[in-house]
Amino acid sequence: MTETTPTGYDVIHGYLRTLDSSPGVYRMLDAESRVLYVGKARNLKNRVSNYARPGGHSPRIERMIRDTASMMFLTTRTETEALLLEQNLIKQLKPRYNVLLRDDKSFPNILVAMDHAFPMIKKHRGAKKQKGNYYGPFAGAGAVNRTLNQLQRVFLLRNCSDSDFETRTRPCLQYQIKRCSGPCCGLISEAEYAASVRDAEQFLKGQTKGIQEALAKQMQDASAEMEFERAAALRDRIKALTQVQSAQGINPQSTAEADVVALHTDGGQACVQVFFIRANQNWGNHDYYPRISGDEDLSEVMEAFVGQFYATREPPKMLLLSHGLDNDDLMADALCEKAGRKVDIVIPQRGEKAELVQSALRNARESLARKMSETATQAKLLKGVAEAFDLPKVPQRIEVYDNSHIQGAHAVGAMIVAGPDGFDKNQYRKFNIKDTKITPGDDFGMMKEVLTRRFQRLLKEDPDRTQGTWPDLLLIDGGAGQVSAVQEIMDDLGVADIPMVGVAKGEDRDAGKEEFYRTGKSVMALRHNDPVLYFIQRMRDEVHRFAIGTHRAKRSKAIGATPLDDVPGVGAKRKRALLAHFGSAKAVARANLADLKAVDGVSANMAQTIYDFFHENGG
């Protein structure tokens, strides 16, 4: 008889004699050593003693205590350090009982690059390594693209790459449609272009009044000098600038830089709306749906969101919140420490700042209502799938597979995932087909490799099927032959219990006449107007889109590949310098040592490495 691991209050109580009053972070783990909860404490002994006393806990905390089989502790010098460590561990470990921010994408910025005589302006994501001035964050690509479009109309700055700029001999389409001043062809002086760059940066800093006045004066001067074409161009720029200012909607006068964060909860779900206010302008908004259990205080949810949101982002000078935090001062200290400057946390009650919060709160309420409506619809569709295919339970994770190639070249497999919240794009996976023995164009062989790799990994990483990563249903693009081949793979791997359906185009390959194949069952179809049929079609179309996109990206990369990619120490920058100097990879391979040393950014040692690579490899 196997001995059960003790859990609950007694286990937690046993740690009290080893703890002191230091601040720190604690982790609660279950019998399988999975992290259930991460928390911080000003006084570890006091906090743990609260968990060791029965009674007075919410249902969520009661369940957590009941599941706790062991604990881990890390002491810190200050409670601020404990707060920062807690949020990092939550993001890393994703414990079941913590409020969890699930969407953690980065936000784009606008970069005015300063490594060229005629600086370009472009969208930028990721680390700020390129020399230049960064403005942001913007809520998404749409907000950045709109602003870039407006900046080009008003300030006529280039957005072409440096290589395009250097090789152009006549103005491009951007010049023709009055979105660029044509610096590549000498149609504007360096000084005039620099003035336009300064104006654009003033605009991005919110200082638009002076720009408008300067443009108006230039227009009057041009008109007085009877330069009517130039005056008309300046008039169009002033008009574009006015449209920009009116189109931004929220333009707070007294709030130069802030993130407005508003929280709304309903029915055990939460939505947090974040507005980005920079340079007295609204640079977009984004909604988040953190995972909650429903019995948390609003202050607890807000604190968890703020801590996790800014764990990997630089906070602004001010946060305007709809609800206070459990530890307002502590969070402000933590954000100040992270940013290296003052960060104010404000819960405004009146005035413009309160109006901003109310606007964000209204958006959060409306977004959550839409989300709950979509979730209810999705739940009906998943239930319909279970009924249509006689599944043992309503699927919470459907995996859909497809392949893409051109006559076997650049072959890739693709997997998308759908569940209660719709398409889960964080779970999408691509598979570069590696088996060289597969005959080009052999879809059966490619599918076998993809599914074998997928389920071997699942068997290794989650053999007990407890982490929610195993599918409840597989959808395969194909008919009886494909289903039979996949079933053979599943039998070999010992995972034949997972339901699988093949989706094949029916008569005349028309959408709406799909046929469905299952092992050991006769072919079936769904009625033409069945919502479940539309749902399956959407999933099939989505996996086609993802597979084709992945294939195209692989093909484009292969087209741009050169032998220089294999030279140790030659990255993208050196590769560009070598190609610009010699004109082609073949010319680099034939170059002598002295010529290689003459290339900017190529040291004597690197030149020797490049020379040896091509000559030792028979280049």
N, C-alpha and C positions, 0 to 999 in steps of 0.2 A: 504494500500500500504506500502510495507516494505521500510525502509530508507536504501539507499546504504551507505557503509562506504567510506568516502573520501580517496583518494589515490593520490600519485604523489608529484610534486614539492612543492605545498602549505603545505602539511602535513610535509614534511622534513623541510621546512623553519620555521615552527612553533616551532621547537626544538632549534633554534639558540639562543633565548633569555635565555634559561636555561643552556647553555653550556659555559665553560671557555676554556682556552688554555692548559688544562692538557692533558698528553698522556693517551691513553686508548683504549678500544675495543668497537665497536658499532655493533649492530645487526639490520638488516632491516627485518621487518615482514609483511606478507600480511594480508588481511582482516580476515583470519581464524587463525591468530597468528602463522602461520608456518614461520620458519626462512628462509628468502630468501638469505641472505648474511651476512657473518661475516667479519669485517675488523678491522685493527688497525690504529692508527693515532698518530703522534707526537704531534699534536694539534687538539683535537676533534672539536673545533669550526670551524677551517679553513677547515678541511676535510668535515664536514657536509655542510658547505656553498657551497663547490664545487658541491655537489649533488643538492643543492637548486637552482642552476642557470641553466636554460634551455640552450641547445646547447653545442656542443663540446664533447659529450659523444659517445662512441661506441654503436652499436645497442644492445649489451647485457646489457650495463649499462642503456640505455634508457628504455628497457623492465623492468629492475629491479626497476627503479625509478617509473615507471608507476604502478607497482604492490605493491609498499610500502604503507602500511596503518599505520604503527607505527614503532618506533625505541626504542632500549634499549641501555644503556650505562654503562660501567664499567671503572672507572678511575684507573690508575696504577701509581706507583712512577716513573717508567722509561719507555722509549719506548721499551727497551729490554724485560721487563716484559710483555708489551702489545703484542709483537710479540709471545712470548711463550704462552700466554693466547689465542691469536687468533688461533694459530695452534691447540691447544687442543680443542677449541670449534668447529673448522671446522671438526675435526675427530669425535667429539661426535655428532654434530647436522647434519652434511652432507647437508649443504645448497645448494639449487638448482643452484645458480649463482657463487659459488666458484669453482675454480679448485680443484678437489677432487681425492686423492689417494685412489683407491678402494681396492687394494690388500694389506692387512696389516698383513701378516703372520709373525711369528717370524722366526729367522734363527737359525740353529743348531750350536753347538760348539763341540769341542773335550774336554773331561774331563779326566785328569790323576788323578784318585782318590787317595787321600793320607791318607785314614783312615784304611790302611791295611799294614802289613809288606811287601807284594808283591802287589804293586799297580796295579789296572786294568786300561785299557784305553777303553773309550766308547764314543758314541754319546750322547749329552745332549741338551735338549731344556728346555726353561723356566727359572725360578728363579735359581740363582746360590747359592743354599743352602748347597749342599754337600761339604765337605772339600776336597780341591784339587786344581789343576791348570787348568784354562780354556783357550782354544785357539780357536779363531774365530773372527767374524762369518764366516761361510761358506755359499755359495749361496744357497745350498739345500742339501737334504739327499744324493743325488748322489755324490756330491763333498766330503762330509764327509766320506761316505762309501769307496770311492776310496782311500782317504788319510789313513783311518784306515787300509784298506787292505794292503797298501804299508808299513805302520809302522809295521804291524805284520810280514810282510815278511823280513823286514830289522832288526827289533829290538826284535822280538820274545816275545812280551808282551802278557799277558793273557787278554782275554775279557769275561771270564766266571764270573758268579755271585759269591759272597762270599760263599753262601751256597753250590753251586756246588764245589767250591774250597775245602771247609772243608770236604766234604763227599767223594771226589774222591780217589780211591785206585790205579788206574793205569792211565797212560796218555791218553788223549782223542784224537780224530781225528786231532785236530789242531796241536798237537805235531807230529803226524804221517806225516802230510803234510808240516812240517817245518814252521808253523805259530806261534808256542809257544815253550818256552824253558822248559816247564813242571815243574814249581815251585810247583805245587800241590803235586807232588810225590818226591820232594827233588832232582830233576835232575839238579838244578842250585842253587848255594848258594844265601843267601839274599844279600850279598855284590855285587856279579856279576849281579844279577837281578837289583839292585839299579843303577849300572853303566849303564845298558841298558836303564833304565827309564830316567837317566840324558841325555843320548845320544838322545833319542826320543824327549825330551823336547828341546834340543839344535836344533834338526832338525826343530821342530815346531816354533822355534824362528829365523829360517833362517841361522843358523850357521852350515852349512853342511861340509865345507872344512875340519875342524879339525876331524870330525867323519870319513870321508873317509880316511884321512891319518892314523888315529889310527887303523881302520879296516885293512888297507893295511899292516901296521907294524905287527899286530897280525897274519895276514896270512903268512907273510914272516917268522916270528918266528916259527909258527906251522910247516911250510914246512921245515925249517932248523932242527927242532927237529924230523922230519920225522912223524909228526902227520898229515898224509895226509887227513884223513877224516875231521878233524877239519879245516884244510886249505881249503878244498873244500867247507865246509859250510860257511866259511868267504868269500870265493870268490863269492858264490851265493848271500850273503848279499850285497857285494859291487856292484855286477851286478844289484841287485834290486834297490839299492840307485841311481845308475846312470840312470836307467830307470825312476825312480820317477822324477828326475831333468829334464830329456828330455821331459817327458810327460806333464809337467805343462804348456808348451807353453810360455806364457808371464812370464818372470822372470826378472823384472826390477832391474837394478843394483843400481840406485841412489834413488829409492823410496821404503823405508822399509815398511811404513804403510800408506795407503790411500784408500779412496773410490773414484773410477772414475765414474762420473755421466755425462751422455751425453743425450741430448734431441733432438729428431727429430719430426717435425710435418708435416702433409700432409692431405689435404682434411678434415679439422676440427677434425682430430684425432691426438693423441700424443703418442709417445713411449719414455720412459726413460730407458736407459740401465745402470745398476750399476755393476761395477767390484770391487771385494774385493781384495785388495792387502795387504797381511800381511806377515811380515818376508821376504820381497823381493820375495814373491811367489804369484802366482795367485790362490786364493781360490774360484774361480768360479764367475759366473755372473748371473744376474737375470734381466728380463725385466718387465716393468710396463706400464700400459695404463691408465694414469689419465684421469678423465672426464674433457673435456674442451668444450667451445662453439665454438672456432675457431677464435675469434677476440681478444684474449689476446696477449700481447707481450710475446716473448719467455722468457724474464727476469721474467715476472710475473708467468709464468708456472713453471719455474725452482725454483723460491723462494718458491712457494706454495709446490712444491714437497719436497724440502730440509727440509722445516719447519715441514711438516707432517711426513716425513720419519724418522726424528730423534727425533720426539716428544716422542717416546717410545723406542728408541734405543740409545746406547752410541755411539757418533760420534768418528771416528778415529782422529789421529793427524792432518791429512790433507784431504781436499776435493779438487779433481781436477775436475773442471766443464767445460762443453763445452760452456756455456753461463754465463755471469755475472748476478747478482741478482739486483733487484731494490735497495736493501740495503745490499751490501756485508758486510760492517763493522758491521752493526747492527746484521745480522745473525751470524757473527763470534763471536760477544759478547755473543749472546744468547746461542750458542753451547758451548762456553768456560764456561759460567755460569752453564750449564747443566752438563758438563763433569768434572768440577772442575780442568781444566788444559787448556793449549793453544790449540786452533784448528785453523789451517790456511785454508783459502779459496783461491784457486789459479785458475786462468783461463790461463793455460800455452799457450805460443805462439810458442815455439820452443823446441827442445831437446826431451829427453826420455819421459818427462811428457806429452808433446804435442802429441807424438806418441800414448801414452796410451789413451788419450782422443779421438784421431782420430779412434783408433781401436774400442772403445766403441761406437762412433758415427756411424761407419759403421754397427756395430751390431744392433743399434737402427733403422737405416734406413731399413735394411733387415728384421728385426722383424716386423716393422710396415707394410711393403709391404705384408708379409705373412698374417698378421692379417687382413688387408683390403681385401685380396683375400678370406680368410676364411669367413669374415663377408658377403661379396657379395654372396658367395655360400650358407651361412646360410639363407640369406634373400630370395633367390630363393626357398629354401626348405620350409620355413615358408609360402611363397606365395602359393607353391604347396599344402601344407596341407590345407590352406584356400579354395583353389579351389576343392580339392578332397572331402572335407566334407561340402561344401556349407556354410562356416562360414561367418558371417556378416562382418568380417574384418580380416586382416592378424594378427595372434596371436603373441603377444610380450612376453607372458608368458604361457608356457604349463606346467601343473602339471601332473605327472605320478605317480600312486599309485600301491603298491603291498603289500602282507603280506608274512611272513615267520614263520614257526614253525615246530616242529617235533611231530606229533600226538597231537597237541594242546599245547605242552610244550614250554616255553620261547617264547611266541608269540609276534611278533612285526609287526607294520605297517611301511611302508617307503614311502616317497614322494621325488621325484627328480624334478628339474625345468630346463627347456630348453627355450632359447630365442634367440635374435639376435646375442649374443656372444657365442652361444653353451651352454654347460651344466654350470649352475650357482651353483657351489658346496657350496657356502656360504648360499644358500637358501634351501639346502637339509634339511629334517626334519625326525626324527624317532619318533615313537609312541609306547611306551610300553603299551600293551593291559591290561587295568585295570579292565574291567567289569568281575567280577567272575561268572556272570550268563551265560556268553557265553559258549556254549558247545564246548569242546576241538575240534579244527579242523574246526569250523564253520567260513568259509571264509566270508560269507555274514555278520555275526555278527561283525567280526573284521573290515570289511570295513565300516560298519555303524558307529562303534565307532570312527574310524580314521577320516572319513569325517565330522561327527558331531562335533568332537573337533576342526578340522581345520576351519570349516566355522563359528562356534560359536565365535572363536577367531577373525576371520576376521570381523565379524559383530560388535564385541565389539571395536576392535582397529581401524578399517578403514571403518565405516559404509557408507561413501560417495564414497568409491572406488577411492580415489584420490592419494593414495600413491604408486601405482604400485605393490601392493602385491596381488591383486586379479587375478586369472587365466583367460585367454581368452579361454582356452580349457582344459578339463580334459580327460586324457587317463586312462582307467581302464583295468586291466588285467582280461579278462573274456568275456563271451558271453551274450546271451539274458537275462538269469536269473540275472546275475550280474548287467547288465545295468538297468534292471527293478527295482532291489533293490536299486541301487544308485539313480535312478530318484525319487523314493519314499522319500528317505532321503532329496534330494535337494528340493522337493516340500514342505516337512514339515518345512524346514529351510527358505523357501521363497527365494531361490537362483536358481530357476529352469531355469533362463534365461542364465545360463552359459552352453555353448555347452559341450557335453560329448560323448565320443566314447569308446566302448568296443572293445578291441583287443583280438581275440581268435585264437588259432592255428586252421588251417583248416584241410583238409583231411590228415590223417596219422600223424597229428601234425608236419608237415614239415614246416620249415621256408621258406617263399616265397608263402605259400598258406593261409596266414592269412585272416580271415574274420572280417569285421568291423560292429558293431551293434550300431544303434542310435535309440533313442526313436521315435516311430511313423514312422519309415522308414524301408524299406526292407534291408536285409543284403546285403553287397557289398564287393567287393574285388578290389585290385589294380593289374595292370599288373605286371608280374613277375620281370621285369627289371626296374621298376619305381623307380627313386631316392627317391621319397617320402616314398615308402615302406621300402627302406633301412634305411631311417631316423627314421621311426617309430620303426623298429626292433632294431636300436641302442638305442633308448630311452627305449624300453622295456627291453633290455639286461642290460642297466645301472641301472634301478630300481630293477631288479632281483639281480644284483651284490650288490647294496647298502643294499637291504633287507636281503640277505643272510649273508653279512658281519656283519650287525647289530645284527642279530639273533645269529651268532656264538660268537660275543663278549659278548652278554647277557648270553649265555650258559656257556662260559668259566668262566665268573664272578661267576655264580651260582655254578659251580664245585669247585671253589676256596673258596667259602664262608664257614665260620665257625660260631658257636655261639659267638665267641669272637668279631665278627663284631658289635654285638648289645650292648657290654659292654661300658657304658659311659667312655670316656677318653682313650680308647684303640684304638690307631691308628695303622698304618701299621708297624711302628718301634717296638712298644710294642708287637704287635701281633707276629712278627717274633721272638722277644726275648723269649716270653712265649712258642711258639711252639718249638723253639730250645732247651729250658730248659726241657720241659716236654714231647716233642715228639708228642703230639696230643692235640686237643681241649678237648677231653673227659678227658684226664689226668689233664688238667688245671681245669676242672670243679670239679674233685674229690680232688684236692690238698687242704691241710690244710693251714691255714693262715701263719704259719712260713715258709713253703716251698715257698709260693708266694712272701714273703718278700725277699727271697734269690735270686730272679731273678734280673739281672742287669737292671737298668732303671725303676724298679717298687718300688715306695716309700711305706711306711707303709700305708698311706691313700689310695693309689691306690690298694694295696693288699687287703685292707678291702673292697673296692668297688667291686673288682672282686669276692672275696669270697661271699659277700652279694648277688651279682647278681645271682650266680649259686644256692646258697642255698635258697634264697627267691623265686626263680623261679622253685624250685623243681629239680635243676640240679643234 
